[in-house]
Amino acid sequence: MSDDFEVGEVESDTVEDWGNQTEIVEAKSDGDSKARVRIKKCGMCPESMREYIPCLDNTDVIKKLKSTERGERFERHCPEKGKGLNCLVPPPKGYRQPIPWPKSRDEVWFSNVPHTRLVEDKGGQNWISRDKNKFKFPGGGTQFIHGADQYLDQMSKMVSDITFGKHIRVAMDVGCGVASFGAYLLSRDVMTMSVAPKDVHENQIQFALERGVPAMAAAFATRRLLYPSQAFDLIHCSRCRINWTRDDGILLLEINRMLRAGGYFAWAAQPVYKHEPALEEQWTEMLNLTTSLCWKLVKKEGYVAIWQKPFNNDCYLSREAGTKPPLCDESDDPDNVWYTNLKPCISRIPEKGYGGNVPLWPARLHTPPDRLQTIKFDSYIARKELFKAESKYWNEIIGGYVRALKWKKMKLRNVLDMRAGFGGFAAALNDHKLDCWVLSVVPVSGPNTLPVIYDRGLLGVMHDWCEPFDTYPRTYDFLHASGLFSIERKRCEMSTILLEMDRILRPGGRAYIRDSIDVMDEIQEITKAMGWHTSLRDTSEGPHASYRILTCEKRLLRA
């Protein structure tokens, strides 16, 4: 919704009876500030919206698309301003507190994701099965029916440099199914961004998130994905149903953009191992394309082929003139990803080796990366000092949360940091050994620090908080927003962001909003209208500081 609210009394224990209409009261503007439309209380959305993703379910716009042949319908098409979410998305009937990690890797409640389509389609491939009131995940996949662990061992044996948890720290799994590849990599100290479109198997990402595995709805279609250049040490595609050679290889060029210099692309698909004429032709096309990208075919064994991206531009520059695809212009910014169309060119590798020269994990987490020098922002402090200061700041704060607010007892698993900076919050959670994963969001309204976040071995994504986020309702156990509202309120209404926070927060989940005093009254009004239970706390700086912390809980209400 594009308006602010005035809060009336909310009976949180009778939230189910609110109805679907939101009561609105007009309020006059005061001087130069804009008029506010205040909501007395938030109504519940219809049951049909329980899995609503606003920018991926905008059927009115999708129906009007001029073309859908390249997957355009799976990309972001957000509601117009004023037509966004204006109600609280309900959970499915019988929703229960999610099974905690690590047990959730192997089983989740049926009532939380009540869909059997994947069981019917993929049950025979050892992906997923139903057992009474639970879904079970045996750990298999279409190309690794005997389990992800065995498959990962095979990859390590194929290429000695694929040392999970050392050289390989950040991975992407394309067309991830229920994300067993990423789920089993977690025990090897690898963070995997599992991506898939919201398509015929529309709940695969939802299953992944319910399991407690990092995942996002994303499509290889016509725009860049929302991740920086040289983000991933390994990108994996197992029967991911993507035609990498279409349109002169533009989709594999996007893989190349996101793959770290010297990183690996693993492809498990029928053209690798079957000898039918049509599949052999596809293999030849893939070989020709990867050769033109200067990728080296390191190993082909069984179902899997593994290529390595070059460490520098030497091979590109030594190609014959006119070779396609060309190198991108030097003016192209490979980290410009927000609503940016795919480009039919090879992203250049920085001449100084920036992005490719990262230490092994875990040393890279606290080593100021080379790409820190490329971030565009004004600072009176040396960048490395600022990087270290942010890490120390969040380490101390998280230490305080662990001691005073008993964070070790909180069921933290899926965590979203809504304004991540250099990723200090996520790094601190790792340092304090909280068994969770963090998606660090870099808002479009600030400097693009995503390359630094990935160079540290963390996961992140670009986003504009004036628009909805590309994930299912009830994705996160914990939302962290530090300094977000005092900045974004200049661009959009706080109610827009808070209603989106409610959509993506699990019942029983928590949010910590750390911001200036002058935004807290309005935030408290809105969160109360949404039925959240809140408490306003002083920061460690004491009662005279200009910041406060609003701790929020979205209660699990039973019918």
C-alpha positions in Angstrom: 0.0 0.0 0.0 1.2 3.5 -0.7 -0.2 5.2 2.3 0.6 5.7 6.0 -1.7 4.6 8.8 -3.4 5.8 12.0 -3.8 3.0 14.4 -7.0 2.0 16.2 -7.3 -0.6 18.9 -6.3 -4.1 17.6 -7.5 -7.2 19.3 -4.7 -9.5 18.2 -6.3 -12.6 19.6 -9.2 -12.1 17.3 -7.2 -11.3 14.2 -8.9 -14.1 12.2 -12.2 -12.2 12.5 -11.1 -8.8 11.2 -12.5 -9.4 7.7 -10.8 -8.4 4.5 -11.4 -4.7 4.5 -8.9 -2.1 5.8 -10.4 0.8 7.7 -8.9 4.1 6.6 -9.1 7.5 8.1 -7.9 10.6 6.3 -5.5 12.9 8.0 -4.5 16.4 7.1 -1.0 17.3 6.1 1.1 19.5 8.5 3.0 22.3 6.6 5.5 21.0 4.1 5.1 17.3 4.9 2.9 15.2 2.7 -0.6 14.2 3.6 -0.9 10.9 5.4 -3.7 8.4 5.0 -3.9 6.5 8.2 -5.2 3.0 8.7 -7.0 2.2 11.8 -6.5 -1.5 11.5 -5.2 -4.0 8.8 -7.6 -6.5 7.3 -6.8 -10.0 6.3 -6.2 -10.8 2.7 -8.4 -13.5 1.0 -7.3 -17.1 1.4 -6.5 -17.2 -2.3 -3.5 -14.8 -1.5 -1.8 -17.0 1.0 1.2 -17.6 -1.4 1.0 -14.2 -3.1 4.2 -12.7 -4.5 3.1 -9.3 -5.7 5.7 -8.8 -8.5 5.5 -12.4 -9.8 1.7 -12.8 -9.6 0.6 -9.6 -11.3 -1.6 -11.5 -13.8 -3.1 -8.3 -15.3 0.3 -7.1 -16.5 1.5 -10.6 -17.5 -1.5 -11.1 -19.7 -0.6 -7.9 -21.6 3.0 -8.8 -22.3 3.9 -8.6 -26.0 6.1 -11.7 -25.7 6.5 -14.6 -23.3 8.7 -16.9 -25.3 11.9 -15.9 -23.4 10.4 -16.3 -20.0 9.2 -12.7 -19.6 6.2 -13.9 -17.5 8.5 -15.1 -14.8 10.2 -11.8 -14.3 9.2 -8.9 -12.0 6.0 -7.1 -13.0 5.1 -5.1 -9.9 1.7 -3.6 -9.1 1.3 0.1 -9.9 1.7 2.6 -7.1 -1.4 2.7 -5.0 -2.4 -0.8 -6.1 0.0 -2.7 -3.9 -0.6 -4.9 -0.9 -3.0 -3.4 1.6 -3.9 -6.4 3.8 -2.2 -9.1 5.8 -1.4 -12.3 3.9 -2.9 -15.3 5.9 -1.1 -18.6 6.5 -2.6 -21.8 5.3 -5.1 -23.5 7.6 -3.3 -25.7 10.1 0.0 -23.8 9.8 2.5 -24.8 12.5 5.7 -23.5 13.9 8.3 -24.8 11.3 10.4 -27.8 12.3 13.7 -26.4 13.5 17.1 -26.8 11.7 18.8 -29.2 11.2 15.9 -31.6 11.3 14.1 -29.4 8.8 16.6 -30.3 6.1 15.0 -33.7 5.9 11.3 -33.0 6.8 8.7 -30.2 7.0 5.1 -30.0 7.9 2.7 -30.7 5.1 0.3 -28.1 6.4 2.8 -25.3 6.0 3.3 -26.0 2.2 0.2 -28.1 1.3 1.1 -29.0 -2.3 1.5 -32.5 -3.7 2.4 -31.6 -7.3 6.2 -32.0 -6.8 5.6 -35.4 -5.1 3.5 -36.5 -8.1 6.0 -35.3 -10.7 9.4 -35.9 -8.9 8.8 -38.6 -6.2 10.4 -41.3 -8.3 13.6 -39.2 -8.6 14.2 -39.2 -4.8 13.4 -35.5 -4.5 10.5 -35.6 -2.1 7.9 -37.9 -0.6 4.9 -37.5 1.7 4.6 -39.4 4.9 1.3 -38.7 6.8 1.5 -35.0 8.0 5.1 -34.4 6.7 7.0 -34.1 3.5 10.3 -36.0 3.6 13.4 -35.1 1.6 15.7 -38.1 0.9 18.4 -35.8 -0.6 18.2 -36.9 -4.2 17.8 -35.1 -7.5 17.1 -35.8 -11.1 20.8 -36.3 -11.8 21.8 -37.5 -8.3 19.2 -40.0 -7.5 21.5 -41.7 -5.0 21.9 -38.5 -2.9 23.6 -35.1 -2.9 26.4 -36.2 -0.7 27.7 -38.8 -3.1 27.3 -36.3 -6.0 29.3 -33.6 -4.2 32.1 -36.2 -3.4 32.2 -37.0 -7.1 32.6 -33.3 -8.1 35.5 -32.9 -5.6 37.2 -36.0 -7.0 36.7 -34.7 -10.6 38.5 -31.4 -9.9 41.0 -31.2 -7.1 40.6 -27.4 -6.7 36.9 -27.8 -5.9 37.5 -27.9 -2.1 34.1 -27.2 -0.5 34.4 -24.8 2.4 37.8 -23.4 1.3 38.1 -22.4 -2.4 34.4 -22.9 -2.9 32.4 -20.9 -0.4 29.6 -19.2 -2.3 27.6 -21.2 -5.0 24.5 -20.9 -7.1 22.2 -23.7 -8.0 20.1 -23.0 -11.1 16.8 -24.7 -11.4 17.3 -26.0 -7.9 14.3 -28.3 -7.4 13.8 -28.6 -3.6 17.4 -27.4 -3.1 19.0 -30.6 -1.8 22.2 -29.6 -3.6 22.4 -26.4 -1.5 21.1 -28.2 1.6 23.9 -30.7 1.7 26.5 -28.1 0.9 25.7 -26.3 4.1 27.4 -29.0 6.1 30.5 -28.4 4.0 30.6 -24.7 4.9 29.3 -23.6 1.5 26.5 -21.0 1.1 24.4 -21.7 -1.9 21.9 -19.4 -3.5 19.2 -21.8 -4.9 17.2 -20.1 -7.7 14.2 -21.2 -9.8 11.3 -19.4 -11.4 7.8 -19.6 -10.1 6.6 -21.9 -12.8 4.8 -25.2 -13.2 6.7 -26.5 -10.2 5.9 -23.2 -8.5 6.5 -24.4 -4.9 10.1 -25.7 -5.2 11.5 -22.4 -3.8 8.9 -22.5 -1.0 9.9 -26.0 -0.1 13.6 -24.9 0.0 12.9 -22.0 2.3 10.6 -24.1 4.6 13.6 -26.5 4.9 15.8 -23.6 6.1 17.9 -23.5 2.9 18.8 -20.1 1.1 16.6 -19.7 -2.0 15.0 -17.0 -4.1 12.5 -17.0 -7.0 14.5 -15.9 -10.0 14.4 -16.5 -13.8 17.0 -16.6 -16.6 14.9 -14.7 -19.1 15.6 -11.1 -20.4 17.1 -9.3 -17.5 20.2 -9.6 -15.3 19.7 -11.5 -12.1 20.0 -9.4 -9.0 23.5 -10.5 -8.0 26.8 -8.8 -8.7 29.6 -9.8 -11.1 32.0 -12.4 -9.9 29.7 -13.4 -7.1 29.9 -17.2 -7.2 32.8 -19.6 -6.9 30.7 -22.4 -8.4 27.5 -22.3 -10.4 25.6 -25.6 -10.9 22.9 -26.6 -13.3 21.5 -30.1 -13.0 18.7 -30.7 -15.6 17.7 -27.1 -15.0 15.7 -26.9 -18.3 17.5 -23.9 -19.6 18.7 -23.7 -23.2 22.1 -22.1 -22.6 22.9 -21.7 -26.3 19.8 -19.8 -27.4 20.2 -16.2 -28.6 23.9 -16.7 -29.2 24.4 -17.8 -25.6 23.1 -14.7 -23.9 22.0 -16.8 -20.8 25.4 -18.4 -20.4 26.9 -14.9 -20.7 24.8 -14.0 -17.6 26.3 -17.0 -15.8 29.7 -15.8 -16.9 29.0 -12.4 -15.5 28.1 -13.8 -12.1 30.9 -16.4 -12.0 34.1 -15.5 -10.2 37.3 -15.3 -12.3 38.7 -18.9 -12.0 35.3 -20.1 -10.9 33.6 -23.3 -12.1 30.4 -24.1 -14.0 29.0 -27.6 -13.5 26.4 -28.9 -16.0 24.7 -32.2 -15.4 22.4 -32.9 -18.3 21.5 -35.4 -21.0 23.7 -33.9 -23.7 26.8 -34.6 -21.5 26.3 -38.4 -21.5 23.7 -39.5 -24.0 24.6 -40.3 -27.6 21.4 -39.5 -29.5 21.9 -37.3 -32.6 19.9 -34.3 -31.2 21.7 -34.4 -27.9 25.1 -34.8 -29.5 24.3 -31.7 -31.5 23.4 -29.8 -28.3 26.7 -30.9 -26.7 28.6 -29.6 -29.8 26.8 -26.3 -29.5 27.6 -26.0 -25.8 31.3 -26.9 -26.5 31.5 -24.2 -29.2 29.9 -21.6 -27.0 32.0 -22.3 -23.9 35.2 -22.2 -26.1 34.2 -18.8 -27.4 33.8 -17.7 -23.8 37.4 -18.9 -23.1 36.1 -21.4 -20.6 38.3 -24.5 -20.2 36.5 -27.9 -20.1 38.3 -29.3 -17.0 36.6 -32.6 -16.7 33.7 -34.6 -18.2 32.7 -37.7 -16.2 29.5 -39.6 -16.0 26.6 -37.2 -16.1 28.7 -34.1 -15.3 30.8 -31.7 -17.3 32.8 -29.0 -15.4 34.3 -25.8 -17.0 36.5 -23.2 -15.5 36.3 -19.4 -16.3 39.6 -17.7 -17.0 41.4 -15.6 -14.4 42.0 -12.6 -16.7 41.1 -11.1 -20.1 44.2 -12.5 -22.0 42.2 -15.1 -23.9 39.5 -12.7 -24.8 41.9 -10.2 -26.1 43.8 -12.8 -28.2 40.7 -13.9 -30.1 40.4 -13.1 -33.8 38.8 -9.7 -34.5 35.0 -10.0 -34.9 34.8 -13.2 -32.8 31.4 -13.5 -31.1 30.3 -12.9 -28.4 32.3 -9.6 -28.1 33.8 -8.2 -24.9 31.4 -5.7 -23.3 32.3 -2.0 -23.7 34.6 -0.7 -20.9 31.7 1.6 -20.0 29.5 -1.3 -19.1 29.0 -1.7 -15.3 28.6 -5.5 -14.7 27.3 -4.8 -11.2 24.4 -2.6 -12.5 21.6 -5.2 -12.1 18.3 -3.5 -11.1 15.9 -3.8 -14.1 18.9 -4.1 -16.4 18.5 -6.1 -19.6 20.8 -9.0 -20.4 23.7 -8.0 -22.7 25.1 -10.1 -25.5 28.7 -9.6 -24.5 31.4 -10.9 -22.2 31.8 -9.0 -19.0 35.3 -7.9 -18.6 37.4 -9.2 -15.7 39.0 -6.2 -13.8 42.6 -5.7 -14.8 43.9 -5.7 -11.3 42.4 -9.1 -10.6 39.7 -7.5 -8.3 37.1 -10.1 -7.4 39.3 -13.1 -8.4 41.9 -12.6 -5.6 39.9 -13.7 -2.5 41.4 -15.6 0.3 40.3 -19.1 1.3 37.3 -19.4 3.6 37.1 -18.5 6.5 39.9 -15.9 6.2 37.9 -14.0 3.5 35.1 -13.2 5.9 37.2 -10.5 7.7 39.7 -9.6 5.0 38.9 -6.2 3.4 38.5 -7.3 -0.3 40.1 -5.5 -3.3 36.7 -4.5 -4.6 36.1 -2.4 -1.5 38.1 0.3 -3.5 35.6 0.3 -6.3 32.4 1.1 -4.3 31.1 4.6 -5.0 30.4 6.4 -1.8 31.5 9.5 0.1 33.6 8.7 3.2 35.9 10.7 5.4 37.4 7.5 6.8 39.6 5.1 4.8 37.6 2.3 3.3 39.4 -0.5 5.1 39.0 1.2 8.4 35.3 1.7 7.7 34.9 -2.0 6.8 36.7 -3.1 10.0 34.7 -0.6 12.1 31.4 -1.9 10.8 32.4 -5.5 11.6 33.4 -4.5 15.1 30.2 -2.5 15.6 27.9 -5.4 14.7 30.0 -8.0 16.5 29.6 -6.0 19.7 25.9 -5.5 19.2 25.2 -9.1 18.4 27.2 -10.1 21.5 24.9 -7.9 23.5 21.8 -9.4 21.9 23.1 -12.9 22.7 23.7 -12.0 26.4 20.7 -9.7 27.1 18.1 -11.0 24.7 19.0 -14.7 24.8 19.5 -14.9 21.0 21.0 -18.4 21.4 17.5 -19.6 22.5 15.7 -18.0 19.6 14.9 -20.2 16.7 16.9 -18.2 14.1 17.3 -19.9 10.8 16.2 -17.8 7.8 17.4 -14.2 8.4 17.1 -11.1 6.2 19.2 -8.1 6.7 17.3 -5.3 4.9 20.1 -2.7 4.7 23.3 -4.7 4.9 26.2 -2.2 4.2 29.3 -4.4 4.0 27.6 -7.4 5.5 28.8 -6.8 9.1 25.6 -8.0 10.6 25.7 -11.4 8.8 29.4 -11.7 9.6 28.7 -11.2 13.3 26.0 -13.9 13.3 28.6 -16.2 11.9 31.3 -15.2 14.4 28.8 -15.8 17.3 28.1 -19.3 15.8 24.4 -18.8 15.5 23.2 -21.6 13.2 21.4 -19.5 10.6 21.9 -18.1 7.1 21.6 -14.4 6.2 20.5 -12.8 3.0 22.1 -9.4 3.0 20.0 -6.9 1.0 21.7 -3.8 -0.6 19.0 -1.2 -1.3 19.2 0.6 -4.7 19.0 3.9 -2.8 22.5 3.5 -1.4 26.0 2.5 -2.6 26.3 -0.9 -4.2 28.2 -2.9 -1.7 27.1 -6.3 -3.1 30.5 -7.2 -4.5 32.1 -6.8 -1.1 29.4 -9.0 0.5 30.1 -11.8 -1.9 33.9 -11.4 -1.7 33.5 -12.0 2.1 31.8 -15.3 1.4 28.2 -14.1 2.2 25.0 -14.1 0.3 23.3 -10.9 -0.8 20.9 -9.4 -3.3 20.0 -5.9 -4.7 16.5 -4.6 -3.9 14.3 -1.5 -3.8 12.2 -1.5 -0.6 9.6 0.7 -2.3 8.7 -2.5 -4.2 7.8 -6.1 -3.0 10.6 -8.7 -2.5 10.8 -11.8 -4.7 10.1 -14.4 -2.1 7.1 -16.3 -0.8 5.1 -15.3 2.2 6.4 -16.7 5.5 10.0 -17.0 4.3 12.0 -15.5 7.2 12.3 -16.2 10.9 14.0 -12.8 11.5 14.1 -9.5 9.8 16.7 -6.9 10.6 16.3 -3.3 9.5 19.0 -0.8 10.7 18.6 2.8 9.5 16.3 1.7 6.7 13.1 3.7 7.4 14.8 7.1 8.0 16.3 6.8 4.5 13.5 5.1 2.5 10.7 7.3 3.9 11.9 10.0 1.5 11.1 7.7 -1.4 8.0 5.7 -0.3 5.6 5.2 2.5 6.7 3.3 5.6 3.5 1.3 5.5 4.5 -0.1 2.1 7.7 -1.6 3.6 6.1 -2.8 6.8 3.2 -4.6 5.1 5.8 -6.3 2.9 7.8 -7.3 6.0 4.6 -8.8 7.5 4.1 -10.8 4.3 7.6 -12.4 4.3 7.9 -12.9 8.1 6.8 -16.2 9.5 4.1 -16.4 12.2 6.1 -16.6 15.4 9.0 -14.7 13.7 10.6 -11.5 14.9 11.8 -8.2 13.5 14.4 -5.8 15.0 14.0 -2.2 13.7 17.0 0.0 14.7 16.4 3.6 13.6 16.1 7.2 14.6 13.6 8.3 17.2 11.7 10.5 14.8 10.4 7.5 12.8 9.6 5.3 15.7 6.1 6.6 16.6 4.8 6.0 13.1 6.5 2.6 12.9 4.9 1.6 16.2 1.5 2.8 15.0 1.7 0.6 11.8 3.1 -2.5 13.5 0.3 -2.3 16.1 -2.3 -2.1 13.3 -0.7 -5.2 11.8 -1.1 -7.0 15.1 2.6 -7.3 15.9 3.7 -7.2 19.6 6.4 -4.6 20.0 8.8 -3.2 22.6 10.8 0.0 22.3 14.3 -0.3 23.8 17.3 2.0 24.2 20.4 1.1 22.3 23.6 0.4 24.2 24.4 4.1 23.9 21.7 4.8 26.5 18.4 6.8 26.7 19.9 10.0 25.3 21.0 8.5 22.0 19.2 9.5 18.8 18.4 5.8 17.9 16.1 3.3 19.4 15.4 -0.4 18.8 11.9 -1.7 18.2 11.7 -5.4 18.9 8.7 -6.9 17.2 7.0 -10.3 17.2 4.5 -11.6 14.8 2.5 -14.0 16.9 1.5 -17.5 15.7 -2.3 -17.1 16.1 -4.4 -20.2 16.0 -8.0 -20.3 14.8 
